[in-house]
Amino acid sequence: MTIETSTTTVGEWEGTHKPIVVGVDGSEPNQSAVAWAAHEAAALGCAVELVTALPRHPRGSVPGVRTGDQEALDMLADARHRVRHVVDEQTVATVAHPGSAVHVLLQHAAGARLVVVGRRGLGGLGRAVLGSTSTALAGRCQVPVAIIPDGWDVEDRRGGPVVVGVDPDHPDHRPLHVAFARARRLRVPLVAVHGRVPSPAYEDDTATLTGSGAGTREDDSSVDMLLAFWSERFPQIQVRPMHAPLPGAEAVLEAAEIAQVVVLGRHEVGMLGGFTLGSVARPVLHQASCPVVVVPAEPSRAG
């Protein structure tokens, strides 16, 4: 197998002067996402943008009476106050913009290195369907998206490994680069997971994030070659291949039980711009016990 990479593969994270954007909804669970983003920004020496979505005001509303807007501004001020002990207040910006949560965050993602959201996305970030904001962002955003579970503390599993899902059918180097770079920064081992047993629920999946077919020695060999390629570039990282006799999602979720973060690649999007129904991404995003970072594939250069 020939391994090729592009000079545009991302480390942690692409664009050294770009900020980390975090969605703020004012809920208690959302504080975990805000705290994780702040610590990430402090470690990387970059700015933070606290972003929330404002409801659109209907025609005929009373001029000057914008209670919802004021609540959003107060919510952002509170979030900024909460992270003052982690990052310099001068590096924290607050943004309240009209529109849906997904639309607003996608707009601001264009100038970001990373977008961070809570697993649910309630309150100011939309109440439509549980998890709809985080799933839609992970399936459409052109920069990496970190989904932080409710109640996650930045001290949880400190020293735990970085887990990355590897699919030999889609040898995407972007998530591997991100995972190796993060393991180096955190000085922890890297667990590379390759699920090898198909599950009937995923047989028609066209957007899997880790192994989707029956495991073979050729698959294992391809994964090992990918890992060897990156190990040469990050020789200080202890790499633990995990060729698991499980469907992809189950294999990743099992490894995630001891991880401090999971990194997954996004190969394709569905007709509506998100993950296709049945993708192994869904159970990982909704069930992982630790933060999950979804890294989009490099844009096609066709044409």
C-alpha positions in Angstrom: 0.0 0.0 0.0 1.3 3.4 -1.0 0.9 6.1 1.7 0.5 9.7 0.6 -0.2 12.7 2.6 -0.8 16.4 1.8 1.0 19.4 3.2 -2.4 20.6 4.5 -2.9 17.8 7.1 -3.7 19.3 10.4 -1.9 19.0 13.7 -3.3 20.5 16.9 -4.8 22.6 15.4 -4.5 24.1 11.9 -3.9 27.9 11.9 -1.8 28.9 14.9 -3.5 32.3 15.3 -7.1 31.1 14.9 -9.3 30.9 18.0 -11.2 28.1 19.6 -15.0 28.6 19.2 -17.2 27.2 21.9 -21.0 27.1 21.8 -22.6 28.5 25.0 -26.2 27.7 26.0 -26.2 28.7 29.7 -27.2 25.2 30.9 -25.3 23.5 33.7 -24.1 20.6 31.5 -22.8 23.1 28.9 -20.3 24.3 31.5 -18.2 21.2 30.8 -17.7 22.2 27.2 -16.8 25.8 28.1 -14.3 24.6 30.7 -12.7 22.1 28.2 -12.4 24.8 25.5 -10.8 27.2 27.9 -8.2 24.7 29.1 -7.5 23.8 25.5 -7.0 27.4 24.6 -4.7 27.9 27.6 -2.6 24.9 26.6 -2.3 26.1 23.0 -1.9 29.8 23.7 -4.8 30.9 21.6 -7.9 33.0 22.0 -11.4 31.8 22.8 -14.7 32.8 21.3 -17.8 32.2 23.4 -20.7 32.0 20.9 -24.5 31.8 21.4 -27.4 31.9 19.1 -30.2 34.5 19.5 -33.8 33.9 18.6 -34.9 35.9 15.7 -37.3 38.6 16.7 -40.7 38.5 15.0 -42.1 41.5 13.2 -44.2 43.7 15.4 -42.1 43.1 18.5 -41.8 46.2 20.8 -38.7 48.2 20.0 -36.2 48.2 22.8 -37.7 45.2 24.5 -35.2 42.4 23.8 -35.3 40.3 27.0 -34.0 37.3 25.2 -31.0 39.2 23.9 -30.2 40.5 27.4 -30.4 37.0 28.8 -28.0 35.8 26.2 -25.5 38.7 27.0 -25.7 37.9 30.7 -25.2 34.2 29.9 -22.0 35.0 27.9 -20.8 37.3 30.6 -21.2 34.6 33.2 -19.3 32.1 31.0 -16.5 34.5 30.5 -16.3 35.1 34.3 -16.2 31.3 34.9 -13.1 30.8 32.7 -11.1 33.9 34.0 -8.9 31.7 36.1 -8.0 29.5 33.1 -7.4 32.0 30.3 -6.6 35.8 30.2 -9.8 37.7 29.9 -8.2 39.8 27.2 -8.1 36.6 25.0 -11.8 35.8 25.5 -14.4 37.2 23.1 -18.2 36.9 23.4 -20.5 36.7 20.4 -24.3 36.6 20.3 -25.7 36.3 16.8 -29.3 35.7 15.5 -30.1 32.4 13.9 -30.1 28.7 14.6 -27.4 27.2 16.7 -25.9 25.1 13.9 -26.0 28.0 11.4 -24.4 30.5 13.9 -21.6 28.1 14.9 -20.9 27.0 11.3 -20.5 30.7 10.4 -18.0 31.3 13.2 -16.2 28.0 12.5 -14.9 29.5 9.2 -12.3 31.4 11.2 -11.7 28.9 13.9 -9.1 26.2 14.5 -11.6 24.1 16.6 -15.3 24.2 17.5 -16.4 22.9 20.9 -19.9 22.0 21.9 -21.7 20.1 24.7 -23.2 16.7 23.9 -26.8 18.1 24.0 -27.0 21.6 22.8 -30.0 22.9 24.7 -31.2 26.4 25.7 -29.8 29.2 23.6 -28.3 26.6 21.2 -31.6 25.0 20.3 -34.1 22.6 21.8 -35.2 20.7 18.6 -33.8 17.2 19.2 -31.5 15.8 21.8 -28.0 16.0 20.4 -29.0 17.6 17.1 -26.6 20.5 17.4 -23.5 18.5 18.1 -24.3 15.8 15.5 -25.1 18.4 12.8 -21.9 20.3 13.5 -19.8 17.1 13.6 -21.3 16.1 10.2 -20.9 19.4 8.4 -18.2 21.5 9.9 -15.0 22.0 7.9 -12.8 22.3 11.0 -12.5 19.7 13.8 -15.4 19.6 16.3 -15.0 18.5 19.9 -18.1 17.1 21.6 -17.9 17.2 25.4 -20.2 14.9 27.5 -22.2 16.3 30.3 -20.4 16.5 33.6 -16.9 15.9 32.1 -14.1 17.4 34.2 -10.8 18.4 32.6 -9.1 16.4 35.4 -11.0 13.3 34.5 -8.6 10.5 33.3 -5.7 12.8 33.1 -2.9 10.6 31.9 -5.3 8.3 30.1 -4.5 7.5 26.4 -5.7 9.2 23.3 -7.8 6.9 21.2 -8.1 7.1 17.4 -10.4 5.1 15.1 -8.6 3.7 12.0 -10.4 2.5 8.9 -8.1 0.8 6.3 -10.7 1.4 3.7 -10.4 5.1 4.2 -6.8 5.8 5.2 -7.4 9.4 6.2 -4.3 11.0 7.7 -5.9 14.1 9.2 -7.3 12.4 12.3 -4.1 10.4 12.7 -2.0 13.6 12.6 -4.3 15.2 15.2 -4.2 12.1 17.5 -0.5 11.7 17.3 0.1 15.5 17.9 -2.2 15.4 20.9 -0.6 12.3 22.4 2.7 14.0 22.1 1.5 17.2 23.8 -0.1 15.3 26.6 2.7 12.8 26.8 0.4 9.8 26.9 0.1 6.6 24.8 -2.0 6.4 21.6 -4.5 3.6 21.2 -5.3 3.0 17.5 -8.6 1.1 17.2 -9.5 -1.0 14.2 -12.9 -2.8 14.4 -13.0 -5.9 12.3 -16.4 -7.5 12.6 -19.4 -6.2 10.6 -22.7 -5.6 12.2 -26.0 -5.9 10.3 -27.0 -2.4 11.5 -24.1 -0.9 9.7 -23.9 -3.1 6.5 -25.2 -0.2 4.3 -23.2 2.5 6.1 -21.4 4.8 3.7 -19.9 7.1 6.2 -18.2 4.9 8.8 -15.5 6.3 11.0 -13.6 3.1 11.7 -13.6 -0.4 10.2 -16.8 -1.3 8.6 -16.1 -4.6 6.9 -15.0 -8.1 7.9 -11.5 -8.1 9.4 -8.7 -9.6 7.4 -5.0 -9.9 7.7 -4.7 -7.4 4.9 -6.8 -4.9 6.8 -4.6 -5.4 9.9 -1.5 -5.0 7.8 -2.8 -1.8 6.2 -3.6 -0.3 9.6 -0.1 -1.3 10.9 1.5 0.4 7.9 -0.5 3.6 8.6 0.6 3.6 12.2 4.2 2.9 11.3 4.2 5.8 8.9 3.1 8.2 11.7 5.2 6.6 14.3 8.3 7.5 12.3 7.2 11.1 12.5 6.3 10.9 16.2 8.9 8.4 17.6 8.3 9.5 21.2 4.7 8.2 21.2 3.9 4.8 22.5 1.4 3.3 20.0 -0.9 0.5 21.0 -2.7 -1.1 18.0 -6.1 -2.6 18.9 -7.4 -4.9 16.2 -10.7 -5.6 17.9 -13.1 -8.5 17.0 -16.0 -6.0 17.3 -18.0 -3.7 15.1 -16.3 -0.3 14.7 -18.5 1.6 17.1 -18.3 -1.0 19.8 -14.5 -1.2 19.5 -14.1 2.5 19.8 -16.5 2.8 22.7 -14.8 0.0 24.6 -11.4 1.8 24.2 -13.0 5.1 25.2 -13.8 3.8 28.7 -10.2 4.6 29.7 -9.4 7.4 27.3 -9.2 11.1 27.9 -10.2 11.8 24.3 -11.3 10.0 21.2 -10.3 11.2 17.7 -12.4 10.1 14.7 -12.3 11.0 11.0 -15.3 12.0 8.9 -15.0 10.5 5.5 -18.3 11.5 3.8 -21.5 13.4 4.5 -25.0 12.4 3.8 -27.4 14.0 1.3 -28.6 16.5 3.9 -25.0 17.5 4.8 -24.6 15.3 8.0 -23.8 11.8 9.0 -25.7 9.2 7.0 -28.2 7.1 9.0 -26.6 4.1 10.6 -23.1 5.6 10.7 -21.0 4.3 13.5 -20.3 7.9 14.3 -23.7 8.2 16.0 -23.3 5.7 18.8 -19.8 7.0 19.5 -20.9 10.6 19.6 -23.9 9.9 21.8 -22.4 7.2 24.1 -18.7 7.9 24.5 -17.8 8.5 28.1 -15.1 11.1 27.2 -14.7 14.0 24.7 -14.8 13.0 21.0 -13.1 15.1 18.4 -14.4 14.6 14.8 -11.8 15.7 12.1 -13.2 16.3 8.6 -11.5 14.7 5.7 -9.2 16.9 3.5 -11.3 18.8 0.9 -11.3 17.1 -2.5 -9.0 18.6 -5.1 -10.9 17.1 -8.0 -11.4 19.4 -10.9 
